[in-house]
Amino acid sequence: MRLGLAMVAALLLATAVLARLILPRGRRVVRQDEAFNQEAVKMSYDLHAVIADQEILRVVTRALPAARLASIGQGLSLMPMTDALCEALADGSGVGAWGFQRLPRGFEKVLADGSSGGPVAYVEAEYFGGVGEQRAAVWDAGTIVLAPLHMEEGEPFPPAGSPVSQALRRLGVVAGPAEDEFSAVGLDRHRHNGAWVS
């Protein structure tokens, strides 16, 4: 019995000493899984958005109270497919149109109709630690002019550029010598979809 109490006391003392060493007074300690999650957020990128001339997007979003617009470079605006917008547009199937993750079924018809005033692109990009996927499509004059492109994880960019850059080029984006269309309009400004409208 005495041996058992002595062992418990020794363990409690050792725990108290370790706690002082590990948890300095007045400082918040970040757990390893928290630190990993914070680092993962820094290394990730996601974008699910409609991109077009600002006036065209105003027409497309007129009947969409959940839609929010953000200006990007070269006269274009972006409408991120936020959770609220996707829920407002969802048809209940839970499946995206044409292999896209967040393009609600039927919304591609709205984008085609909106393209009567000029080209409209839908783009998706998801990356973690530099590895990821891209998808893009462009409508103009009511028809699809850039069929849905999909670049799989680990696949190199084709000579024509990434799907998002090809879509932006169809919208008239011009890239400088040391950049692509993606960076030319500042799509690297925010790392996460919701940040465009927060």
Backbone as CSV, one residue per row, in Angstrom:
resi,resn,N_x,N_y,N_z,CA_x,CA_y,CA_z,C_x,C_y,C_z
1,MET,0.826,-1.188,0.000,0.000,0.000,0.000,0.870,1.252,0.000
2,ARG,1.898,1.274,0.905,2.791,2.437,0.948,3.543,2.605,-0.358
3,LEU,3.919,1.473,-0.946,4.638,1.521,-2.212,3.736,2.116,-3.302
4,GLY,2.470,1.729,-3.301,1.516,2.253,-4.274,1.319,3.749,-4.124
5,LEU,1.185,4.237,-2.895,1.021,5.665,-2.644,2.277,6.435,-3.036
6,ALA,3.428,5.852,-2.743,4.687,6.503,-3.091,4.813,6.643,-4.619
7,MET,4.392,5.615,-5.348,4.475,5.662,-6.806,3.526,6.720,-7.367
8,VAL,2.304,6.794,-6.798,1.343,7.794,-7.248,1.872,9.195,-6.976
9,ALA,2.455,9.392,-5.790,3.006,10.701,-5.442,4.152,11.063,-6.380
10,ALA,5.002,10.101,-6.678,6.127,10.353,-7.584,5.623,10.714,-8.981
11,LEU,4.595,10.018,-9.453,4.024,10.320,-10.766,3.402,11.712,-10.800
12,LEU,2.691,12.087,-9.740,2.090,13.420,-9.670,3.154,14.506,-9.676
13,LEU,4.236,14.295,-8.914,5.331,15.256,-8.875,5.988,15.384,-10.246
14,ALA,6.246,14.235,-10.886,6.863,14.258,-12.213,5.960,14.977,-13.219
15,THR,4.661,14.755,-13.137,3.710,15.409,-14.034,3.717,16.917,-13.825
16,ALA,3.762,17.347,-12.562,3.783,18.778,-12.258,5.056,19.432,-12.797
17,VAL,6.188,18.760,-12.636,7.459,19.292,-13.130,7.425,19.391,-14.656
18,LEU,6.945,18.335,-15.312,6.861,18.357,-16.767,5.907,19.441,-17.252
19,ALA,4.797,19.614,-16.543,3.827,20.635,-16.941,4.464,22.016,-16.916
20,ARG,5.318,22.282,-15.904,5.993,23.580,-15.843,6.992,23.743,-16.984
21,LEU,7.637,22.641,-17.357,8.601,22.715,-18.445,7.909,22.878,-19.796
22,ILE,6.800,22.158,-19.986,6.121,22.162,-21.272,5.188,23.347,-21.433
23,LEU,4.503,23.739,-20.363,3.500,24.788,-20.439,3.941,26.019,-19.666
24,PRO,4.807,26.845,-20.220,5.237,28.050,-19.520,4.032,28.917,-19.167
25,ARG,4.113,29.506,-17.994,3.010,30.320,-17.496,2.745,31.502,-18.422
26,GLY,1.446,31.721,-18.734,1.051,32.880,-19.529,1.184,32.715,-21.023
27,ARG,1.634,31.569,-21.515,1.770,31.373,-22.950,0.855,30.261,-23.407
28,ARG,0.212,30.467,-24.542,-0.654,29.437,-25.098,0.205,28.457,-25.883
29,VAL,0.034,27.204,-25.603,0.776,26.180,-26.316,-0.101,25.628,-27.433
30,VAL,0.433,25.584,-28.641,-0.309,25.050,-29.775,-0.009,23.565,-29.877
31,ARG,-1.060,22.761,-29.825,-0.881,21.321,-29.942,-0.337,20.992,-31.323
32,GLN,0.303,19.836,-31.437,0.907,19.445,-32.703,-0.135,19.355,-33.811
33,ASP,-1.323,18.785,-33.534,-2.330,18.687,-34.585,-2.855,20.062,-34.974
34,GLU,-2.925,21.000,-34.027,-3.321,22.371,-34.350,-2.271,23.022,-35.236
35,ALA,-0.993,22.825,-34.879,0.093,23.401,-35.664,0.061,22.844,-37.080
36,PHE,-0.188,21.541,-37.214,-0.264,20.933,-38.537,-1.413,21.545,-39.328
37,ASN,-2.589,21.700,-38.690,-3.737,22.272,-39.384,-3.473,23.712,-39.799
38,GLN,-2.806,24.495,-38.946,-2.489,25.875,-39.304,-1.533,25.912,-40.489
39,GLU,-0.552,25.006,-40.498,0.401,24.946,-41.606,-0.298,24.479,-42.878
40,ALA,-1.223,23.527,-42.735,-1.953,23.021,-43.897,-2.768,24.130,-44.546
41,VAL,-3.362,24.995,-43.737,-4.142,26.106,-44.280,-3.236,27.023,-45.094
42,LYS,-2.002,27.243,-44.597,-1.059,28.090,-45.328,-0.664,27.467,-46.663
43,MET,-0.647,26.133,-46.733,-0.189,25.434,-47.927,-1.330,25.136,-48.897
44,SER,-2.572,25.390,-48.533,-3.689,25.017,-49.389,-4.217,26.217,-50.176
45,TYR,-4.949,25.908,-51.239,-5.573,26.927,-52.081,-6.849,26.325,-52.638
46,ASP,-7.947,27.087,-52.596,-9.164,26.625,-53.251,-9.916,27.811,-53.841
47,LEU,-10.420,27.603,-55.043,-11.200,28.613,-55.742,-12.276,27.901,-56.544
48,HIS,-13.511,28.320,-56.367,-14.661,27.832,-57.141,-15.446,29.090,-57.486
49,ALA,-15.395,29.526,-58.743,-15.955,30.844,-59.044,-16.363,31.006,-60.503
50,VAL,-17.275,31.951,-60.697,-17.642,32.428,-62.023,-16.840,33.709,-62.236
51,ILE,-16.245,33.859,-63.422,-15.452,35.044,-63.734,-15.941,35.615,-65.062
52,ALA,-16.144,36.918,-65.086,-16.581,37.604,-66.310,-16.403,39.103,-66.117
53,ASP,-16.718,39.854,-67.158,-16.788,41.304,-67.061,-17.776,41.662,-65.948
54,GLN,-17.480,42.713,-65.196,-18.300,43.079,-64.050,-19.772,43.291,-64.419
55,GLU,-20.047,43.959,-65.536,-21.440,44.216,-65.929,-22.171,42.924,-66.281
56,ILE,-21.473,42.001,-66.913,-22.084,40.708,-67.249,-22.441,39.969,-65.965
57,LEU,-21.536,39.985,-64.991,-21.821,39.298,-63.727,-22.966,39.961,-62.974
58,ARG,-23.107,41.263,-63.077,-24.242,41.936,-62.428,-25.564,41.414,-63.005
59,VAL,-25.605,41.200,-64.311,-26.809,40.661,-64.947,-27.054,39.226,-64.486
60,VAL,-25.996,38.409,-64.476,-26.119,37.003,-64.069,-26.611,36.889,-62.634
61,THR,-26.169,37.795,-61.767,-26.487,37.686,-60.333,-27.719,38.472,-59.912
62,ARG,-28.383,39.147,-60.828,-29.523,39.994,-60.481,-30.566,39.240,-59.638
63,ALA,-30.836,37.998,-59.951,-31.859,37.225,-59.234,-31.248,36.294,-58.175
64,LEU,-30.002,36.567,-57.777,-29.313,35.702,-56.806,-28.892,36.511,-55.583
65,PRO,-29.768,36.647,-54.584,-29.420,37.456,-53.418,-28.188,36.960,-52.660
66,ALA,-27.869,35.673,-52.760,-26.717,35.124,-52.035,-25.395,35.386,-52.758
67,ALA,-25.454,35.888,-53.991,-24.232,36.111,-54.774,-23.495,37.357,-54.304
68,ARG,-22.171,37.264,-54.297,-21.298,38.384,-53.964,-20.227,38.488,-55.029
69,LEU,-19.878,39.715,-55.395,-18.874,39.941,-56.439,-17.621,40.570,-55.854
70,ALA,-16.487,40.236,-56.453,-15.207,40.830,-56.076,-14.479,41.215,-57.366
71,SER,-13.951,42.416,-57.408,-13.194,42.855,-58.578,-11.831,42.186,-58.582
72,ILE,-11.430,41.758,-59.787,-10.065,41.251,-59.963,-9.458,42.085,-61.081
73,GLY,-8.313,41.733,-61.555,-7.622,42.554,-62.541,-8.227,42.528,-63.927
74,GLN,-7.786,43.475,-64.738,-8.096,43.598,-66.160,-9.596,43.693,-66.449
75,GLY,-10.324,44.403,-65.585,-11.740,44.676,-65.818,-12.685,43.532,-65.518
76,LEU,-12.184,42.485,-64.904,-13.020,41.326,-64.605,-13.457,41.309,-63.145
77,SER,-14.543,40.600,-62.898,-15.002,40.353,-61.530,-15.180,38.854,-61.335
78,LEU,-15.224,38.486,-60.096,-15.310,37.081,-59.708,-16.503,36.908,-58.767
79,MET,-17.267,35.856,-58.946,-18.362,35.510,-58.046,-18.023,34.153,-57.442
80,PRO,-17.521,34.129,-56.189,-17.188,32.842,-55.582,-18.443,32.027,-55.311
81,MET,-18.351,30.733,-55.538,-19.460,29.823,-55.258,-19.386,29.463,-53.775
82,THR,-19.898,30.371,-52.957,-19.900,30.180,-51.501,-20.918,29.107,-51.130
83,ASP,-20.841,28.646,-49.886,-21.814,27.663,-49.406,-23.234,28.189,-49.546
84,ALA,-23.449,29.455,-49.165,-24.792,30.042,-49.236,-25.315,30.075,-50.668
85,LEU,-24.450,30.431,-51.614,-24.868,30.487,-53.010,-25.157,29.094,-53.552
86,CYS,-24.292,28.130,-53.240,-24.508,26.757,-53.706,-25.805,26.184,-53.149
87,GLU,-26.088,26.463,-51.878,-27.337,25.985,-51.280,-28.546,26.611,-51.964
88,ALA,-28.447,27.897,-52.294,-29.565,28.586,-52.955,-29.817,28.032,-54.353
89,LEU,-28.769,27.542,-55.010,-28.891,27.051,-56.382,-29.071,25.542,-56.486
90,ALA,-28.871,24.820,-55.389,-28.871,23.351,-55.425,-30.222,22.792,-55.862
91,ASP,-30.140,21.713,-56.645,-31.366,21.045,-57.093,-31.661,19.797,-56.266
92,GLY,-30.846,19.551,-55.260,-31.054,18.397,-54.392,-30.287,17.156,-54.806
93,SER,-29.655,17.175,-55.978,-28.939,15.978,-56.442,-27.601,15.802,-55.733
94,GLY,-27.026,16.908,-55.246,-25.743,16.827,-54.556,-24.568,16.589,-55.483
95,VAL,-24.795,16.589,-56.784,-23.734,16.327,-57.753,-23.521,17.560,-58.606
96,GLY,-22.256,17.924,-58.828,-21.959,19.078,-59.657,-22.140,18.760,-61.139
97,ALA,-22.395,19.784,-61.914,-22.562,19.621,-63.359,-21.211,19.416,-64.031
98,TRP,-21.187,18.596,-65.050,-20.043,18.382,-65.927,-18.751,18.015,-65.207
99,GLY,-18.833,17.359,-64.076,-17.644,16.945,-63.335,-17.056,18.016,-62.441
100,PHE,-17.674,19.196,-62.377,-17.212,20.242,-61.474,-17.683,19.914,-60.057
101,GLN,-16.929,20.370,-59.068,-17.253,20.099,-57.673,-18.422,20.947,-57.173
102,ARG,-18.437,22.234,-57.536,-19.412,23.160,-56.943,-20.252,23.920,-57.968
103,LEU,-20.350,23.406,-59.168,-21.215,24.017,-60.171,-22.561,23.297,-60.117
104,PRO,-23.576,23.926,-59.497,-24.866,23.244,-59.340,-25.489,22.901,-60.692
105,ARG,-26.104,21.726,-60.742,-26.790,21.306,-61.981,-27.817,22.360,-62.383
106,GLY,-27.828,22.690,-63.642,-28.757,23.676,-64.168,-28.175,25.080,-64.208
107,PHE,-27.172,25.362,-63.355,-26.602,26.710,-63.322,-25.776,26.994,-64.572
108,GLU,-25.307,25.945,-65.239,-24.561,26.164,-66.486,-25.449,26.823,-67.535
109,LYS,-26.768,26.591,-67.476,-27.696,27.257,-68.408,-27.759,28.758,-68.119
110,VAL,-27.712,29.121,-66.843,-27.697,30.534,-66.454,-26.426,31.195,-66.980
111,LEU,-25.305,30.490,-66.866,-24.034,31.034,-67.354,-24.053,31.164,-68.879
112,ALA,-24.619,30.179,-69.573,-24.731,30.263,-71.033,-25.596,31.452,-71.431
113,ASP,-26.724,31.635,-70.750,-27.597,32.780,-71.049,-26.882,34.103,-70.762
114,GLY,-26.148,34.141,-69.653,-25.414,35.355,-69.291,-24.319,35.705,-70.267
115,SER,-23.846,34.706,-71.007,-22.745,34.949,-71.939,-23.204,35.623,-73.229
116,SER,-24.480,35.970,-73.328,-24.948,36.684,-74.527,-24.288,38.063,-74.622
117,GLY,-23.838,38.600,-73.480,-23.171,39.903,-73.479,-21.660,39.821,-73.534
118,GLY,-21.097,38.610,-73.507,-19.647,38.430,-73.521,-19.285,37.137,-72.821
119,PRO,-18.026,36.727,-72.901,-17.631,35.433,-72.341,-17.768,35.365,-70.818
120,VAL,-18.158,34.170,-70.356,-18.315,33.883,-68.931,-17.579,32.579,-68.648
121,ALA,-16.734,32.582,-67.641,-15.972,31.376,-67.281,-16.414,30.852,-65.929
122,TYR,-16.358,29.540,-65.797,-16.495,28.911,-64.485,-15.196,28.166,-64.248
123,VAL,-14.554,28.426,-63.087,-13.249,27.828,-62.797,-13.230,27.212,-61.410
124,GLU,-12.450,26.156,-61.286,-12.194,25.532,-59.988,-10.716,25.188,-59.897
125,ALA,-10.123,25.459,-58.749,-8.729,25.091,-58.488,-8.633,24.684,-57.021
126,GLU,-8.070,23.525,-56.774,-7.887,23.028,-55.407,-6.478,22.478,-55.281
127,TYR,-5.709,23.032,-54.340,-4.322,22.606,-54.144,-4.033,22.421,-52.664
128,PHE,-3.157,21.479,-52.388,-2.646,21.283,-51.038,-1.175,20.932,-51.171
129,GLY,-0.309,21.752,-50.601,1.128,21.489,-50.678,1.662,21.497,-52.098
130,GLY,1.055,22.295,-52.979,1.533,22.408,-54.355,0.981,21.363,-55.306
131,VAL,0.187,20.419,-54.811,-0.386,19.371,-55.650,-1.894,19.553,-55.680
132,GLY,-2.492,19.464,-56.859,-3.936,19.625,-56.895,-4.532,19.471,-58.271
133,GLU,-5.736,20.020,-58.436,-6.496,19.887,-59.670,-7.049,21.239,-60.114
134,GLN,-7.341,21.341,-61.402,-8.026,22.520,-61.947,-9.084,22.065,-62.940
135,ARG,-10.161,22.836,-62.995,-11.228,22.618,-63.978,-11.673,23.989,-64.481
136,ALA,-12.086,24.050,-65.737,-12.559,25.327,-66.277,-13.420,25.093,-67.508
137,ALA,-14.351,26.011,-67.730,-15.187,26.032,-68.936,-15.537,27.484,-69.227
138,VAL,-15.785,27.788,-70.501,-16.146,29.154,-70.906,-17.321,29.090,-71.883
139,TRP,-18.293,29.978,-71.657,-19.431,30.161,-72.553,-19.302,31.541,-73.203
140,ASP,-19.747,31.637,-74.444,-19.788,32.922,-75.141,-20.929,32.861,-76.157
141,ALA,-21.688,33.931,-76.229,-22.834,34.024,-77.139,-23.792,32.845,-76.971
142,GLY,-23.943,32.397,-75.729,-24.904,31.349,-75.426,-24.439,29.925,-75.619
143,THR,-23.209,29.722,-76.095,-22.718,28.362,-76.307,-21.372,28.166,-75.607
144,ILE,-21.034,26.918,-75.398,-19.758,26.621,-74.751,-18.651,26.740,-75.799
145,VAL,-17.626,27.546,-75.490,-16.526,27.758,-76.431,-15.222,27.155,-75.931
146,LEU,-15.171,26.840,-74.648,-14.041,26.106,-74.083,-14.658,24.974,-73.283
147,ALA,-14.631,23.788,-73.891,-15.259,22.622,-73.247,-14.647,22.420,-71.881
148,PRO,-15.375,21.841,-70.974,-14.805,21.655,-69.637,-13.447,20.956,-69.694
149,LEU,-12.438,21.654,-69.209,-11.079,21.123,-69.123,-10.855,20.652,-67.696
150,HIS,-10.151,19.567,-67.535,-9.860,19.051,-66.196,-8.419,18.588,-66.162
151,MET,-7.651,19.162,-65.268,-6.274,18.749,-65.067,-6.205,17.994,-63.747
152,GLU,-5.862,16.720,-63.813,-5.809,15.851,-62.638,-4.605,16.164,-61.764
153,GLU,-4.675,15.695,-60.536,-3.575,15.833,-59.589,-2.324,15.178,-60.154
154,GLY,-1.214,15.904,-60.103,0.069,15.387,-60.575,0.298,15.525,-62.071
155,GLU,-0.715,15.904,-62.817,-0.593,16.073,-64.260,0.087,17.412,-64.553
156,PRO,1.068,17.452,-65.458,1.727,18.732,-65.770,0.804,19.625,-66.594
157,PHE,1.036,20.930,-66.516,0.264,21.866,-67.331,0.540,21.579,-68.811
158,PRO,-0.497,21.606,-69.636,-0.265,21.431,-71.073,0.420,22.673,-71.642
159,PRO,0.954,22.587,-72.862,1.617,23.750,-73.471,0.715,24.986,-73.536
160,ALA,-0.594,24.791,-73.658,-1.525,25.928,-73.727,-1.743,26.582,-72.369
161,GLY,-1.235,25.973,-71.299,-1.402,26.520,-69.955,-2.444,25.753,-69.160
162,SER,-2.570,26.116,-67.901,-3.524,25.449,-67.022,-4.953,25.709,-67.495
163,PRO,-5.918,24.872,-67.092,-7.315,25.135,-67.468,-7.788,26.539,-67.082
164,VAL,-7.422,27.000,-65.886,-7.851,28.334,-65.453,-7.211,29.407,-66.327
165,SER,-5.937,29.271,-66.628,-5.270,30.259,-67.492,-5.869,30.263,-68.894
166,GLN,-6.210,29.094,-69.430,-6.839,29.037,-70.756,-8.200,29.733,-70.739
167,ALA,-8.959,29.524,-69.663,-10.272,30.184,-69.545,-10.105,31.693,-69.460
168,LEU,-9.145,32.143,-68.664,-8.906,33.580,-68.524,-8.479,34.204,-69.853
169,ARG,-7.694,33.470,-70.614,-7.274,33.967,-71.933,-8.496,34.176,-72.830
170,ARG,-9.481,33.267,-72.737,-10.723,33.404,-73.511,-11.516,34.642,-73.085
171,LEU,-11.295,35.091,-71.835,-11.958,36.301,-71.340,-11.186,37.560,-71.716
172,GLY,-10.048,37.390,-72.379,-9.272,38.537,-72.827,-8.118,38.927,-71.926
173,VAL,-7.808,38.104,-70.938,-6.706,38.423,-70.021,-5.379,38.301,-70.761
174,VAL,-4.525,39.284,-70.535,-3.192,39.302,-71.135,-2.169,39.180,-70.011
175,ALA,-1.286,38.200,-70.142,-0.240,37.982,-69.133,1.059,38.629,-69.573
176,GLY,1.810,39.131,-68.586,3.122,39.697,-68.863,4.147,38.599,-69.073
177,PRO,5.390,38.965,-69.391,6.416,37.963,-69.690,6.783,37.066,-68.512
178,ALA,6.658,37.545,-67.285,7.077,36.747,-66.130,5.889,36.207,-65.326
179,GLU,4.712,36.121,-65.961,3.531,35.655,-65.243,2.610,34.895,-66.177
180,ASP,1.632,34.205,-65.580,0.577,33.600,-66.383,-0.707,34.384,-66.146
181,GLU,-1.777,33.996,-66.816,-3.045,34.724,-66.708,-3.595,34.672,-65.287
182,PHE,-3.364,33.558,-64.610,-3.816,33.363,-63.225,-3.290,34.483,-62.319
183,SER,-1.986,34.717,-62.385,-1.401,35.767,-61.549,-1.631,37.158,-62.139
184,ALA,-1.818,37.262,-63.453,-2.033,38.566,-64.088,-3.299,39.247,-63.570
185,VAL,-4.329,38.472,-63.208,-5.555,39.064,-62.670,-5.625,38.958,-61.146
186,GLY,-4.570,38.469,-60.523,-4.502,38.437,-59.066,-5.277,37.314,-58.398
187,LEU,-5.449,36.180,-59.079,-6.150,35.066,-58.435,-5.339,34.446,-57.300
188,ASP,-4.088,34.856,-57.180,-3.268,34.396,-56.059,-3.385,35.330,-54.845
189,ARG,-4.237,36.337,-54.942,-4.407,37.308,-53.853,-4.997,36.673,-52.595
190,HIS,-5.917,35.731,-52.761,-6.530,35.030,-51.629,-6.340,33.528,-51.813
191,ARG,-6.108,32.830,-50.707,-5.871,31.404,-50.773,-7.145,30.574,-50.660
192,HIS,-8.235,31.198,-50.193,-9.457,30.436,-49.970,-10.677,31.155,-50.547
193,ASN,-11.569,30.380,-51.096,-12.730,30.866,-51.822,-13.498,31.954,-51.073
194,GLY,-13.826,31.718,-49.812,-14.617,32.654,-49.038,-13.936,33.978,-48.778
195,ALA,-12.607,34.014,-48.867,-11.871,35.246,-48.572,-12.139,36.345,-49.601
196,TRP,-12.627,35.994,-50.779,-12.910,37.000,-51.800,-14.050,37.917,-51.408
197,VAL,-14.927,37.463,-50.537,-16.084,38.276,-50.167,-16.182,38.523,-48.672
198,SER,-15.128,38.237,-47.927,-15.183,38.468,-46.472,-14.620,39.829,-46.117
